[in-house]
Amino acid sequence: MSAVSQGAARKKSSDLAVRAYMHASILAVSDLSTINPDRLRLALNYSTFLFDIAEESDQACFVAKRAMDDAQAEVDSLEADVHPESMRFIGLLRKKYVS
């Protein structure tokens, strides 16, 4: 909705989306490991929303970098193989937002 709305409607839908993303992020941080594919997907989607829709590039980069750094630290500490989907999302976060 935020992507196609204009004016007050865009602001309202964007604000609602930010609240939903923030709530989902809180739940993901408390309930999912840093390398869980759903948690990484959420971080990628939220950072994309922040960058493309909310036009908050600094915040978008912060969200992506934090998720990527946290996940990479866990990957580095594990001896077992990490789910390929998790590695794919870590790579997407790195490629899209981190220089």
NORSULQUI-V953214 format. One record per pair of residues at least 4 apart in sequence whose ideal C-beta (glycine too) atoms are under 7 Angstrom apart, sorted by the first residue. I is the first residue (numbers start at 1). J is the second residue. Records with the same first field share a line. If there is no record, write none. Layout:
I=J / J
This chain:
1=5 / 13
2=10 / 13 / 14 / 17 / 53
3=53
5=9 / 10 / 13
6=10
8=12
9=13
10=14
11=15
12=16
13=17
14=18 / 53 / 54
15=19
16=20
17=21 / 49
18=22 / 54
19=23
20=24
21=25 / 46 / 49
22=26
23=27
24=28 / 42
25=29 / 42 / 46
26=30
27=31
28=32 / 39 / 42
32=36 / 38 / 39
33=74
34=39 / 70 / 71 / 74
35=71 / 74 / 75 / 82 / 86
36=40
37=41 / 83 / 85 / 86 / 89
38=42
39=43
40=44 / 67 / 71 / 86 / 89 / 90 / 93
41=45 / 89
42=46
43=47 / 63 / 64 / 67 / 93
44=48 / 64 / 89 / 92 / 93
45=49
46=50 / 63
47=51 / 60 / 63 / 64 / 97
48=52
49=53 / 54
50=54 / 56 / 59 / 60 / 63
51=57 / 60
56=60
57=61
58=62
59=63
60=64 / 97
61=65 / 97
62=66
63=67
64=68 / 93 / 96 / 97 / 98
65=69 / 97 / 98
66=70
67=71 / 93
68=72 / 90 / 93 / 94 / 98
69=73
70=74
71=75 / 86 / 90
72=76 / 90
73=77
74=78
75=82
78=82
82=86 / 87
84=88
85=89
86=90
87=91
88=92
89=93
90=94
91=95
92=96
93=97 / 98
94=98
